[in-house]
């Protein structure tokens, strides 16, 4: 009886393995094809991603830009920069926001310590052609895009003096 039981048991195991194998092999092949498709899609995605980055770099930025000829021909003196700012009715801070420079840079330009160069000079040249109403819109747009930074509060630290130290 022991031999019959072991024979039946081994036959059941053999048939079960065969059944599992017959269902598992097609699944393995399907998984392999899905992985191949996935790798192909990821390669296509990375190629498309690279192309979109290249295309975005080619698209001119919306904002204050002037042609290189205009920038080269322009003579921006401190008085002209101040006059442009006054004509547009904006503060130094707002001019800094529009040109992408700091308040100290604008102050230096208007005092004549430094001259605007590169993109900043191009932005100033382009501002000549912009109307007051459009300048206000641009400032509001840029202010809404930039997150507001909380002001740092100053905390005075107690200074240690030689008298406050405990002597042993």
Z-matrix of the N, CA and C atoms (Angstrom, degrees):
N
C 1 1.430
C 2 1.525 1 110.73
N 3 1.324 2 116.86 1 -34.40
C 4 1.448 3 121.87 2 179.51
C 5 1.514 4 112.04 3 -63.36
N 6 1.355 5 114.98 4 -37.37
C 7 1.454 6 118.97 5 -178.88
C 8 1.517 7 110.64 6 -70.45
N 9 1.322 8 117.78 7 -36.98
C 10 1.457 9 122.80 8 179.78
C 11 1.527 10 109.63 9 -66.31
N 12 1.331 11 115.99 10 -42.12
C 13 1.468 12 119.63 11 179.63
C 14 1.524 13 110.71 12 -64.89
N 15 1.286 14 117.45 13 -44.13
C 16 1.466 15 120.21 14 -179.53
C 17 1.523 16 110.96 15 -67.20
N 18 1.334 17 117.43 16 -34.53
C 19 1.456 18 121.19 17 177.46
C 20 1.521 19 110.31 18 -66.82
N 21 1.316 20 116.53 19 -45.25
C 22 1.473 21 120.27 20 179.41
C 23 1.529 22 109.55 21 -64.52
N 24 1.325 23 115.27 22 -42.66
C 25 1.465 24 120.12 23 -179.99
C 26 1.524 25 111.17 24 -61.48
N 27 1.308 26 117.77 25 -45.87
C 28 1.463 27 120.96 26 179.39
C 29 1.530 28 111.50 27 -66.06
N 30 1.342 29 116.95 28 -36.21
C 31 1.467 30 121.11 29 178.23
C 32 1.536 31 109.92 30 -66.11
N 33 1.325 32 116.62 31 -41.18
C 34 1.473 33 120.53 32 177.56
C 35 1.521 34 110.03 33 -63.61
N 36 1.324 35 116.93 34 -42.71
C 37 1.458 36 120.74 35 178.49
C 38 1.526 37 110.64 36 -62.73
N 39 1.295 38 117.48 37 -43.60
C 40 1.474 39 121.99 38 179.62
C 41 1.517 40 110.73 39 -61.92
N 42 1.331 41 116.89 40 -45.71
C 43 1.466 42 120.55 41 179.78
C 44 1.529 43 111.47 42 -66.44
N 45 1.345 44 116.06 43 -37.62
C 46 1.464 45 119.73 44 178.89
C 47 1.532 46 110.35 45 -65.27
N 48 1.340 47 116.99 46 -44.25
C 49 1.470 48 120.73 47 177.90
C 50 1.511 49 110.81 48 -61.65
N 51 1.319 50 116.67 49 -41.46
C 52 1.462 51 121.79 50 179.76
C 53 1.526 52 110.45 51 -63.27
N 54 1.325 53 115.83 52 -41.90
C 55 1.465 54 120.70 53 179.60
C 56 1.535 55 110.53 54 -65.45
N 57 1.318 56 114.64 55 -44.39
C 58 1.472 57 119.44 56 179.24
C 59 1.523 58 109.87 57 -62.57
N 60 1.320 59 116.89 58 -45.51
C 61 1.451 60 121.55 59 178.97
C 62 1.523 61 111.52 60 -59.30
N 63 1.339 62 116.26 61 -41.70
C 64 1.464 63 119.69 62 -177.72
C 65 1.532 64 111.58 63 -67.38
N 66 1.316 65 118.80 64 -27.55
C 67 1.465 66 120.22 65 176.81
C 68 1.529 67 111.36 66 -91.34
N 69 1.322 68 117.34 67 -27.71
C 70 1.454 69 120.79 68 -175.95
C 71 1.530 70 113.14 69 -78.42
N 72 1.307 71 118.77 70 -38.34
C 73 1.469 72 122.22 71 -177.30
C 74 1.528 73 111.65 72 -61.25
N 75 1.343 74 120.58 73 -46.87
C 76 1.467 75 118.50 74 176.46
C 77 1.535 76 112.53 75 -62.77
N 78 1.316 77 116.49 76 -35.17
C 79 1.467 78 119.18 77 177.64
C 80 1.518 79 111.08 78 -65.70
N 81 1.323 80 116.93 79 -39.31
C 82 1.459 81 121.23 80 178.27
C 83 1.535 82 110.17 81 -62.41
N 84 1.330 83 116.47 82 -42.50
C 85 1.459 84 120.53 83 178.42
C 86 1.528 85 110.63 84 -64.17
N 87 1.325 86 116.75 85 -39.98
C 88 1.458 87 120.77 86 179.86
C 89 1.531 88 111.17 87 -66.14
N 90 1.332 89 116.42 88 -40.07
C 91 1.464 90 120.69 89 177.63
C 92 1.522 91 109.92 90 -62.85
N 93 1.315 92 116.49 91 -41.27
C 94 1.465 93 120.84 92 179.26
C 95 1.529 94 111.01 93 -61.87
N 96 1.353 95 117.18 94 -45.17
C 97 1.469 96 119.64 95 179.43
C 98 1.528 97 110.96 96 -66.01
N 99 1.329 98 117.71 97 -37.33
C 100 1.468 99 120.29 98 178.46
C 101 1.522 100 110.60 99 -65.31
N 102 1.339 101 117.13 100 -39.94
C 103 1.464 102 120.00 101 177.72
C 104 1.525 103 111.71 102 -64.22
N 105 1.329 104 116.46 103 -39.79
C 106 1.466 105 119.89 104 177.23
C 107 1.525 106 110.84 105 -63.27
N 108 1.334 107 116.43 106 -43.14
C 109 1.464 108 120.08 107 178.18
C 110 1.525 109 111.07 108 -62.93
N 111 1.319 110 115.49 109 -41.13
C 112 1.460 111 120.48 110 179.78
C 113 1.526 112 111.31 111 -62.86
N 114 1.306 113 117.37 112 -43.83
C 115 1.464 114 119.62 113 179.57
C 116 1.522 115 110.69 114 -65.44
N 117 1.336 116 116.68 115 -38.09
C 118 1.462 117 119.72 116 176.27
C 119 1.518 118 111.80 117 -63.96
N 120 1.323 119 116.44 118 -41.02
C 121 1.465 120 120.40 119 178.85
C 122 1.522 121 111.54 120 -66.29
N 123 1.321 122 116.56 121 -39.41
C 124 1.462 123 118.60 122 179.60
C 125 1.527 124 110.86 123 -67.51
N 126 1.326 125 117.84 124 -35.10
C 127 1.468 126 120.54 125 175.65
C 128 1.520 127 110.13 126 -65.46
N 129 1.339 128 116.54 127 -43.68
C 130 1.465 129 120.20 128 177.89
C 131 1.523 130 110.61 129 -62.36
N 132 1.322 131 116.61 130 -40.79
C 133 1.454 132 120.87 131 -179.46
C 134 1.524 133 111.11 132 -62.83
N 135 1.320 134 116.62 133 -44.26
C 136 1.465 135 119.16 134 -179.85
C 137 1.531 136 110.89 135 -66.07
N 138 1.329 137 116.80 136 -36.32
C 139 1.465 138 119.84 137 177.46
C 140 1.535 139 110.15 138 -65.98
N 141 1.326 140 116.78 139 -43.28
C 142 1.467 141 120.32 140 178.31
C 143 1.520 142 111.50 141 -65.83
N 144 1.304 143 115.98 142 -38.37
C 145 1.462 144 120.46 143 177.95
C 146 1.525 145 110.34 144 -61.72
N 147 1.322 146 116.81 145 -43.49
C 148 1.463 147 121.55 146 178.37
C 149 1.522 148 110.90 147 -63.11
N 150 1.341 149 116.63 148 -42.14
C 151 1.462 150 120.55 149 179.06
C 152 1.529 151 111.95 150 -63.97
N 153 1.326 152 116.75 151 -41.34
C 154 1.463 153 118.45 152 179.34
C 155 1.521 154 111.39 153 -65.47
N 156 1.330 155 117.69 154 -37.41
C 157 1.460 156 119.82 155 176.94
C 158 1.527 157 110.58 156 -62.44
N 159 1.332 158 116.18 157 -41.74
C 160 1.462 159 119.99 158 178.30
C 161 1.520 160 110.88 159 -63.75
N 162 1.332 161 116.76 160 -42.48
C 163 1.462 162 121.02 161 -179.88
C 164 1.530 163 110.73 162 -65.35
N 165 1.317 164 116.89 163 -39.33
C 166 1.464 165 119.75 164 179.61
C 167 1.525 166 111.12 165 -66.13
N 168 1.309 167 116.74 166 -32.16
C 169 1.459 168 119.03 167 178.34
C 170 1.521 169 111.32 168 -71.58
N 171 1.339 170 116.87 169 -29.63
C 172 1.454 171 120.75 170 179.62
C 173 1.521 172 112.72 171 -75.18
N 174 1.348 173 116.67 172 -29.27
C 175 1.457 174 120.92 173 -178.03
C 176 1.520 175 108.76 174 -69.49
N 177 1.339 176 117.42 175 129.26
C 178 1.459 177 118.58 176 179.70
C 179 1.526 178 110.69 177 -67.05
N 180 1.311 179 115.24 178 143.30
C 181 1.452 180 120.68 179 -179.15
C 182 1.519 181 109.23 180 -73.30
N 183 1.337 182 114.34 181 139.64
C 184 1.446 183 119.39 182 177.00
C 185 1.517 184 107.20 183 -79.11
N 186 1.287 185 116.54 184 127.89
C 187 1.446 186 118.52 185 179.62
C 188 1.500 187 110.54 186 152.32
N 189 1.286 188 115.40 187 -149.47
C 190 1.452 189 121.52 188 -175.80
C 191 1.518 190 110.39 189 -90.78
N 192 1.312 191 115.31 190 104.93
C 193 1.456 192 119.99 191 176.99
C 194 1.517 193 109.27 192 -139.24
N 195 1.298 194 114.67 193 145.54
C 196 1.458 195 121.04 194 177.12
C 197 1.522 196 107.86 195 -129.57
N 198 1.320 197 115.21 196 158.12
C 199 1.461 198 119.04 197 179.57
C 200 1.531 199 109.03 198 -69.90
N 201 1.320 200 116.88 199 153.66
C 202 1.467 201 119.42 200 179.34
C 203 1.535 202 112.94 201 -58.89
N 204 1.336 203 116.66 202 -31.71
C 205 1.470 204 119.83 203 179.06
C 206 1.529 205 110.66 204 -66.64
N 207 1.345 206 115.23 205 -42.34
C 208 1.468 207 119.41 206 178.89
C 209 1.524 208 110.75 207 -63.52
N 210 1.316 209 116.35 208 -41.67
C 211 1.461 210 120.65 209 -178.54
C 212 1.517 211 110.13 210 -65.15
N 213 1.313 212 116.11 211 -42.07
C 214 1.465 213 120.22 212 -178.39
C 215 1.522 214 111.20 213 -67.68
N 216 1.326 215 117.01 214 -38.12
C 217 1.449 216 121.21 215 -177.23
C 218 1.527 217 113.01 216 -78.84
N 219 1.310 218 118.32 217 -17.40
C 220 1.462 219 120.85 218 -175.01
C 221 1.520 220 111.34 219 -73.76
N 222 1.300 221 114.85 220 144.18
C 223 1.461 222 121.89 221 176.24
C 224 1.522 223 107.33 222 -118.73
N 225 1.305 224 115.81 223 97.59
C 226 1.455 225 120.10 224 -178.18
C 227 1.526 226 109.72 225 -97.61
N 228 1.320 227 114.77 226 103.37
C 229 1.462 228 119.99 227 175.84
C 230 1.523 229 108.09 228 -93.64
N 231 1.312 230 117.24 229 164.62
C 232 1.472 231 119.32 230 177.23
C 233 1.528 232 112.76 231 -56.26
N 234 1.335 233 115.81 232 -39.80
C 235 1.467 234 119.14 233 179.11
C 236 1.523 235 111.58 234 -65.91
N 237 1.312 236 117.25 235 -38.06
C 238 1.475 237 120.31 236 179.38
C 239 1.525 238 111.28 237 -68.55
N 240 1.311 239 116.05 238 -37.88
C 241 1.471 240 119.16 239 178.11
C 242 1.516 241 109.84 240 -65.06
N 243 1.341 242 116.76 241 -45.39
C 244 1.462 243 121.35 242 178.64
C 245 1.526 244 110.22 243 -63.96
N 246 1.352 245 116.11 244 -41.30
C 247 1.463 246 120.45 245 179.05
C 248 1.521 247 111.97 246 -63.40
N 249 1.314 248 116.72 247 -40.78
C 250 1.469 249 121.10 248 178.03
C 251 1.524 250 110.05 249 -62.18
N 252 1.312 251 115.61 250 -43.75
C 253 1.463 252 120.25 251 179.86
C 254 1.522 253 110.81 252 -63.86
N 255 1.335 254 117.21 253 -42.93
C 256 1.463 255 121.17 254 179.65
C 257 1.530 256 110.61 255 -67.39
N 258 1.335 257 116.33 256 -39.80
C 259 1.476 258 120.74 257 179.91
C 260 1.521 259 110.81 258 -61.49
N 261 1.330 260 115.92 259 -39.30
C 262 1.460 261 120.55 260 179.57
C 263 1.528 262 112.07 261 -80.55
N 264 1.331 263 116.63 262 -12.88
C 265 1.456 264 120.62 263 178.04
C 266 1.512 265 113.56 264 69.67
N 267 1.342 266 116.26 265 39.27
C 268 1.463 267 120.04 266 -179.17
C 269 1.521 268 110.00 267 -121.21
N 270 1.305 269 115.45 268 159.05
C 271 1.466 270 121.19 269 179.28
C 272 1.530 271 109.66 270 -85.74
N 273 1.319 272 115.11 271 172.21
C 274 1.469 273 119.69 272 177.30
C 275 1.524 274 110.19 273 -62.66
N 276 1.315 275 115.46 274 -39.35
C 277 1.468 276 120.39 275 -179.88
C 278 1.521 277 110.47 276 -61.94
N 279 1.338 278 116.39 277 -43.12
C 280 1.474 279 120.35 278 179.78
C 281 1.522 280 111.17 279 -67.81
N 282 1.323 281 116.83 280 -37.00
C 283 1.468 282 119.65 281 175.89
C 284 1.526 283 109.90 282 -64.06
N 285 1.316 284 116.00 283 -38.67
C 286 1.468 285 120.27 284 176.65
C 287 1.516 286 111.96 285 -62.93
N 288 1.331 287 116.94 286 -39.49
C 289 1.468 288 121.14 287 178.21
C 290 1.521 289 109.71 288 -64.83
N 291 1.328 290 116.66 289 -42.41
C 292 1.474 291 119.88 290 -178.68
C 293 1.518 292 112.68 291 -66.91
N 294 1.322 293 116.39 292 -39.71
C 295 1.466 294 119.50 293 -176.57
C 296 1.517 295 112.86 294 -89.95
N 297 1.326 296 116.07 295 -13.59
C 298 1.459 297 119.41 296 -178.68
C 299 1.509 298 112.67 297 80.19
N 300 1.332 299 116.77 298 30.13
C 301 1.457 300 120.19 299 178.29
C 302 1.516 301 110.59 300 -122.94
N 303 1.298 302 115.49 301 171.42
C 304 1.460 303 120.28 302 -176.66
C 305 1.523 304 110.66 303 -86.08
N 306 1.315 305 115.08 304 165.46
C 307 1.456 306 121.65 305 179.18
C 308 1.522 307 110.68 306 -63.38
N 309 1.323 308 116.24 307 -37.54
C 310 1.472 309 119.48 308 179.51
C 311 1.532 310 111.42 309 -67.00
N 312 1.335 311 116.93 310 -32.24
C 313 1.465 312 119.72 311 176.78
C 314 1.518 313 110.48 312 -65.66
N 315 1.337 314 116.10 313 -44.91
C 316 1.463 315 120.08 314 179.81
C 317 1.519 316 109.36 315 -61.72
N 318 1.321 317 117.05 316 -43.00
C 319 1.462 318 121.55 317 178.83
C 320 1.523 319 110.73 318 -61.07
N 321 1.331 320 116.41 319 -42.39
C 322 1.472 321 120.63 320 179.06
C 323 1.523 322 111.37 321 -64.99
N 324 1.327 323 117.14 322 -37.55
C 325 1.468 324 120.24 323 178.59
C 326 1.522 325 110.36 324 -66.29
N 327 1.328 326 116.19 325 -43.18
C 328 1.454 327 119.47 326 -176.82
C 329 1.523 328 112.15 327 -73.53
N 330 1.308 329 117.63 328 -24.63
C 331 1.472 330 120.71 329 176.20
C 332 1.525 331 111.12 330 -83.98
N 333 1.328 332 117.19 331 -17.63
C 334 1.453 333 120.90 332 179.82
C 335 1.514 334 113.55 333 90.86
N 336 1.315 335 117.93 334 9.82
C 337 1.463 336 120.28 335 178.70
C 338 1.520 337 111.05 336 -70.72
N 339 1.345 338 115.92 337 -41.07
C 340 1.461 339 121.52 338 -179.34
C 341 1.528 340 109.07 339 -132.63
N 342 1.319 341 114.98 340 160.47
C 343 1.461 342 120.53 341 175.79
C 344 1.521 343 108.73 342 -112.85
N 345 1.325 344 116.79 343 142.97
C 346 1.468 345 118.59 344 177.01
C 347 1.527 346 110.02 345 -67.66
N 348 1.323 347 115.59 346 142.64
C 349 1.470 348 120.54 347 -179.54
C 350 1.515 349 110.47 348 -132.22
N 351 1.313 350 115.56 349 161.02
C 352 1.459 351 122.17 350 173.21
C 353 1.508 352 114.33 351 60.00
N 354 1.331 353 115.76 352 -128.83
C 355 1.464 354 121.86 353 -176.37
C 356 1.518 355 111.71 354 -63.68
N 357 1.329 356 117.31 355 -35.63
C 358 1.463 357 121.15 356 -178.90
C 359 1.519 358 110.39 357 -65.01
N 360 1.311 359 116.21 358 -41.51
C 361 1.464 360 120.10 359 178.57
C 362 1.524 361 109.35 360 -66.92
N 363 1.316 362 117.18 361 -40.81
C 364 1.465 363 120.95 362 177.27
C 365 1.517 364 111.57 363 -61.40
N 366 1.333 365 116.80 364 -38.75
C 367 1.466 366 120.45 365 178.50
C 368 1.524 367 110.65 366 -65.68
N 369 1.328 368 117.02 367 -40.11
C 370 1.472 369 119.78 368 178.62
C 371 1.522 370 111.42 369 -66.25
N 372 1.318 371 116.74 370 -39.96
C 373 1.466 372 120.69 371 177.90
C 374 1.528 373 110.05 372 -64.49
N 375 1.319 374 116.62 373 -41.32
C 376 1.464 375 120.13 374 179.29
C 377 1.523 376 111.47 375 -68.30
N 378 1.320 377 118.41 376 -29.92
C 379 1.466 378 121.55 377 178.68
C 380 1.521 379 112.37 378 -64.13
N 381 1.319 380 116.59 379 -23.96
C 382 1.468 381 119.97 380 178.68
C 383 1.527 382 111.55 381 -59.89
N 384 1.346 383 115.57 382 -33.18
C 385 1.472 384 120.54 383 -175.06
C 386 1.526 385 113.46 384 -90.71
N 387 1.321 386 117.35 385 -2.37
C 388 1.461 387 120.64 386 -174.26
C 389 1.532 388 109.64 387 -96.01
N 390 1.344 389 115.30 388 140.23
C 391 1.461 390 119.95 389 179.01
C 392 1.520 391 110.06 390 -79.73
N 393 1.343 392 114.11 391 160.55
C 394 1.460 393 121.23 392 -178.99
C 395 1.528 394 111.83 393 -58.12
N 396 1.316 395 116.48 394 -42.86
C 397 1.468 396 121.80 395 -178.89
C 398 1.526 397 110.65 396 -62.90
N 399 1.339 398 115.98 397 -42.22
C 400 1.467 399 120.14 398 179.52
C 401 1.530 400 111.56 399 -67.59
N 402 1.320 401 115.98 400 -35.47
C 403 1.462 402 120.24 401 178.27
C 404 1.524 403 109.63 402 -63.00
N 405 1.333 404 116.91 403 -43.11
C 406 1.472 405 121.07 404 178.31
C 407 1.522 406 110.54 405 -60.12
N 408 1.340 407 116.64 406 -42.55
C 409 1.471 408 120.77 407 178.83
C 410 1.526 409 110.57 408 -62.64
N 411 1.334 410 116.32 409 -43.96
C 412 1.462 411 120.62 410 -179.08
C 413 1.530 412 111.01 411 -63.10
N 414 1.324 413 116.70 412 -40.54
C 415 1.462 414 120.31 413 179.70
C 416 1.521 415 109.62 414 -64.90
N 417 1.335 416 116.33 415 -45.17
C 418 1.469 417 120.11 416 -179.61
C 419 1.527 418 110.18 417 -62.23
N 420 1.342 419 116.66 418 -39.59
C 421 1.463 420 121.65 419 178.88
C 422 1.528 421 110.93 420 -62.21
N 423 1.331 422 115.84 421 -48.12
C 424 1.460 423 119.92 422 -177.75
C 425 1.521 424 111.70 423 -68.45
N 426 1.320 425 116.72 424 -34.32
C 427 1.462 426 120.28 425 179.50
C 428 1.525 427 110.25 426 -68.14
N 429 1.341 428 116.98 427 -35.61
C 430 1.467 429 119.18 428 -179.66
C 431 1.522 430 111.46 429 -73.72
N 432 1.324 431 117.93 430 -29.19
C 433 1.463 432 121.43 431 179.98
C 434 1.520 433 112.09 432 -75.11
N 435 1.329 434 117.35 433 -35.29
C 436 1.457 435 120.92 434 -176.87
C 437 1.523 436 109.71 435 -80.97
N 438 1.331 437 116.99 436 128.21
C 439 1.470 438 118.93 437 176.60
C 440 1.525 439 110.15 438 -70.18
N 441 1.312 440 115.23 439 141.74
C 442 1.457 441 119.42 440 179.51
C 443 1.515 442 109.15 441 -77.36
N 444 1.322 443 114.81 442 132.47
C 445 1.458 444 120.01 443 179.16
C 446 1.520 445 108.40 444 -95.43
N 447 1.314 446 116.61 445 133.73
C 448 1.460 447 118.30 446 178.10
C 449 1.524 448 110.40 447 -69.66
N 450 1.300 449 115.01 448 145.12
C 451 1.459 450 119.06 449 179.36
C 452 1.518 451 109.75 450 -73.07
N 453 1.282 452 114.81 451 144.09
C 454 1.456 453 119.54 452 178.81
C 455 1.529 454 108.22 453 -82.67
N 456 1.294 455 115.84 454 129.81
C 457 1.458 456 118.92 455 177.01
C 458 1.522 457 108.18 456 -88.52
N 459 1.292 458 113.56 457 141.01
C 460 1.467 459 118.14 458 -179.10
C 461 1.515 460 109.34 459 -89.90
N 462 1.276 461 114.79 460 127.10
C 463 1.457 462 120.61 461 177.80
C 464 1.516 463 107.10 462 -115.14
N 465 1.312 464 113.94 463 122.13
C 466 1.462 465 117.72 464 -179.90
C 467 1.524 466 109.15 465 -79.44
N 468 1.276 467 114.98 466 131.19
C 469 1.459 468 120.59 467 177.92
C 470 1.525 469 108.57 468 -94.76
N 471 1.283 470 114.09 469 140.93
C 472 1.463 471 118.85 470 177.49
C 473 1.521 472 108.68 471 -70.67
N 474 1.310 473 114.38 472 131.20
C 475 1.459 474 118.88 473 -179.56
C 476 1.513 475 109.23 474 -87.88
N 477 1.268 476 114.50 475 139.14
C 478 1.457 477 119.50 476 177.73
C 479 1.521 478 108.99 477 -87.05
N 480 1.248 479 113.39 478 131.66
C 481 1.461 480 117.44 479 174.78
C 482 1.515 481 108.40 480 -113.14
N 483 1.281 482 115.27 481 169.98
C 484 1.456 483 118.77 482 -178.00
C 485 1.527 484 111.25 483 -69.94
N 486 1.344 485 116.46 484 -21.94
C 487 1.460 486 119.64 485 -179.96
C 488 1.519 487 111.92 486 -77.71
N 489 1.322 488 117.45 487 -27.14
C 490 1.464 489 119.49 488 -176.19
C 491 1.519 490 112.47 489 -81.01
N 492 1.297 491 117.94 490 -13.03
C 493 1.460 492 120.85 491 178.69
C 494 1.521 493 109.45 492 -76.32
N 495 1.299 494 114.91 493 138.62
C 496 1.458 495 118.69 494 177.25
C 497 1.522 496 109.99 495 -79.81
N 498 1.284 497 112.50 496 135.75
C 499 1.472 498 116.60 497 179.07
C 500 1.507 499 109.26 498 -101.22
N 501 1.273 500 115.69 499 143.74
C 502 1.460 501 120.72 500 -178.45
C 503 1.486 502 111.45 501 -99.20
